[in-house]
């Protein structure tokens, strides 16, 4: 499978491979963690019940965060296939390589993130 930008190059092939590896690792981790929220039996006392509830709450929060990240990775892979990867969804400018290196699933440039944080424009990553 070749990765092509709008200009026909293979600029993001390495990024695509890294995102696929991250996606696969994250998917496996999510599947492993699903057992952490499964209720096998009720704890015997209140302290165990409270501890169990806190552990499950943390596991659920982690699963939600990981699923959100997985969705962002899938969206980035889709943008790579379409040739839109590296282009800000808000202003249409090129997202700097430094930002993509730090956050490979970034949808918007830093300027648009800053505008969004002030309440102007697209929601931030």
C-alpha positions, 0 to 999 in steps of 0.5 A, a space after each residue: 500500500 503506498 501513501 501519497 500526498 496530494 503532490 504524489 509523494 510518499 512523504 508520510 509513509 513512515 508516519 503511516 507505519 508508526 500510526 498503524 503500529 500504535 493503533 494495533 498496540 492500542 487496540 490490543 491494550 483496550 481488549 486486554 483492559 476490558 476484563 478490568 471492568 467485568 464484574 465477576 462477583 460482588 466484593 465481600 465487604 464495604 472496603 473491598 467494594 469501595 476499592 473495587 469501584 475505584 479500580 473500575 472507575 479508573 479502568 473505565 476512564 483509561 478505556 475511554 481515553 484510549 478509545 478516543 486516541 484510537 479514533 484519532 489515530 484511525 482518522 489520521 490514517 484515513 487522512 493519509 489515505 485521502 492525501 489530506 494528512 498534514 493539512 489544517 482542517 480549520 485554515 487549510 495551511 500545512 501543519 508543521 512537521 514538528 507538530 505532527 511529530 509531537 502529535 501524529 494525529 493532529 487535525 489543526 495547526 498550532 495557530 488554530 488550536 490557540 484560536 480555539 482555546 480562546 473560543 474562536 473557530 474549530 475545537 482543539 485536538 
